[in-house]
Amino acid sequence: MAGADGQQHRTLADSATAILHEAILTGRLPAGTPLRLTEMADLLGMSMSPVRESIRRLAAIGLVEVVQHKGAWVMPLTVEDAIDTHEARIAMETALVERAATRFTEADAQRAAAALAEHVAASARGDAPAARRAHTEFHFTIYRAAGSRWLLRGLEPVWENSERYRFATVTPPGQHEERVREHQAILDACVTGDVAAAVAAVQVHIRHAAERVLAKMNTDAVAVPPPRGPQARPAG
């Protein structure tokens, strides 16, 4: 029975984590929202134990802040954090795509192309959760080709935080096509093994994302310094 109870706890904790994770990323639980155990447990229809575990997991990936004896709340969204988040993405994703472009296989290309097609289709039909999953799968299919589990592990919490800012930014209709072109440029460069083009495409893509976020968050976007990052290096 102990084993069954433990499995049920893990299942409930997994469910609570998935629900709260999606709510935080999409803004249904806005930045700064207190995550009170009793309220969350009532909302999710489960005991406080799996909810407590889910909050611990979300804190481990940087989406929730927990202070002993004070409670837990959704991490705030700030200009400084947005800049730091996108700078970290540039550094890590540059390193990943630089390696991935030299190791990219036909199977990698097919999986990435399928994820990109689903991202476009889900966005067109207004299915934000499916679009987010496909967007993540597209990028991480490419980055997994780099063969670096430590870089991937390092990127995951940064990526999750970046998604919060992406959801908080309404993309004008004309920029959807621009983002599709940027994604396609990353994929094309990896397929052809053009390291310099892959690096440049990733950096342009992330910088444009940062610009949209900062323009949304600041009334005077010009005064906000752009995210730094390594510059594209010529191949060879």
N, C-alpha and C positions, 0 to 999 in steps of 0.2 A: 504493500500500500504506500509505503514511503516513496518508492520510485514513481508510482503513478501520481502521487501528490506533487512531487518535484517536476514531473513532466507537465502537469497542468499549470503549475506556477510559471514555468518557462513559456508555455503557450500563451497564457494570459499576458505575461510581461512582453512577449513579442508583439501581441496584438495591440497592447497599450502604446508600446513604442512606435509602431507603425502609424497609429491614429494621431498621436501627439506630434510625431515627426512631420506628417503631412500638414497638420494644422499650423505648425510653426512656419514651415517653408512657404505656405500659401498665404500667410498673414491672418488666418482665421483666429489664431492665437497671436495677437500683435506683440511687438517688442515691448518688454517691460511688464507683460501680464504675469501676475503672481500665479504660481502653480500650487495651489493648496491641495494637500493630499485628499482631504475629505470631499472637496468639491470635484476634483478630478475623478475620484473613485465613483462618486454618484453619477457623474456625467458618463463614465465609461461602463457603469454597471458591474463593477468588480470590487474586490477588497482593496485596501490600501497597499498591501504588500507588493503585488505586481506593478502597481502604479509607482510606488517608490523605486522599484527596480528600473522601470522605464525612464524615470527622471534621472536616475544615476547614469544610464546609458546615454541619454541626450546631453547630459553635462560632459560626458567623456568626449563627445565630438564637438563640443563648443557651442551648442545651441541653447543651453540652459546654464544659468549660474546658480550654484547652491552655496549658501553660507550657513554654517552650523549655527543652530539656535535662532536663525532668522528666517529661513525658508528658501524657496526656489522661485525663480522667475525667468521668463524668456529673455535672452540676452538682448541688450539694446542695439539699435542700428544707429551708427554715428558716421560722420564724414571721415574721421580719422581711421575708424575700423574698416570702412569701405576701401579706402586707399591702401591700407595695410593688406587687406584680403586680396585685392587684385594684384598688388605687387608680389605677394607670395605665389599667386597663381602663375604669374608671368615667369618667375624663377623656376618653379617646379615643372610647369607644363612645357617650358622651353627645353629643359633637360630631358623630359620624357619623349617629346616628339622628335627631338634630335636623334635619339636612339631608335625610336619606332620606325622612322623613315628608312633606316638601313636594314630593318628586319621584317618589313611588312610583307605579308603573304597574300595570296589570292583569297584564302578563307577570311583573313582579317578584313580585306577590302569588301567582300560580300556582306559580312556582318555589319560593318560600319555603314555601308550603303543602305542596307535594310533598316537600320536604326534611324538614319537620316530621313529616309522616306516616311517612316512612321512618325517621326517628329513633325515633319511638314504636314502630313495628313491629320494628325491629332490637333495641331495648332489651327488648321483650317476649320475643323469641326468644333472648335472651342473646348476640347477635352484637355484642360490644363494639367491634371495629374498624369495622363498618358503622355502628353507632350514633354513633361519634365522627365519622366522615366526614360523616354526615347532619347532625349537630349543628353542625359547622363550616360546612357549606354553608348551613344555615338562616340563621345569623347573618350570614355574609358575603354572601349574596344580598341581605339587607336593607342592609348597609353599603355594598355596591357601588352601590346606588341613590343614595348621597350624591354620587357623582361626584368623590371626592377620592382620587386615587391615592396621595398622600403620607400621608394619615391611614391608609389601608389598609396601606401599607408599614410604617408605624410600629406598627400594631396587630399585625401578623402574629407577630413574635417574642414579644410579650407574651402573645398568645393561646396560642401553643405552650407557653409556660411555665405558663400557667394550666391547660392541659389536664393537665399532669403532676400538679398538685394535685388536680384533679377526679378523676382515676383513682385517686389515693391515698386518696380519701374514699369510704367505702361509704355510699350513699344509702339510708336506711330506706325500706321499701316505700311508706309513706304519702306520702313526699316526692316520689316519682316523679310522682304526679298533680299535686302543687303545681308542679313544674318545667314540666310540660306546660301548665298554666294560665298560668304566667308567660310562656312562649314565645308562647302564643296571644294574650295581652294585648299583647305587643310587636307582633305581626303585625296584630292588629285595629286598633291605634292608627295604624300606618303606612298601612293600607288606607283608613282614614277621614281621614287627613291631620291627625290630632290630635297636634300636636307635643308639647304638655305631657304628654299621656298616654303617648306613646312614650318620652319622656325618663324619666318616672317609672317606667315598666314596666322599662326597661333597668336603671336604677339599683337598683330593688328586686331584680331578678333577680341582679345581680352581688353585691349585699350579702348576699343569702341564700347564694349560693355561697361567699363568703368566710367567712360564719359557720359553714358546715358544715366547711370546711377547718380553720379555727382550732379548732373544737370537737374535731376529730379530733387535731390536733397538740398541743393543750394540755390538761393535766389541770385547769388553772384558767383556763377560757376567759374568765371575767369580767375577769381581770387584763389581757387582751389588748385594746388599743385597736381599735375598729372601723375599717375603711378609710374614709378621708375621700373627698370628691369634691364636685363642684359640685352644688348642689341643683337640683331641677326648677324651671324658670322658667315662669311663666304665658305662655300663647300671646299673641302680639301685642305 
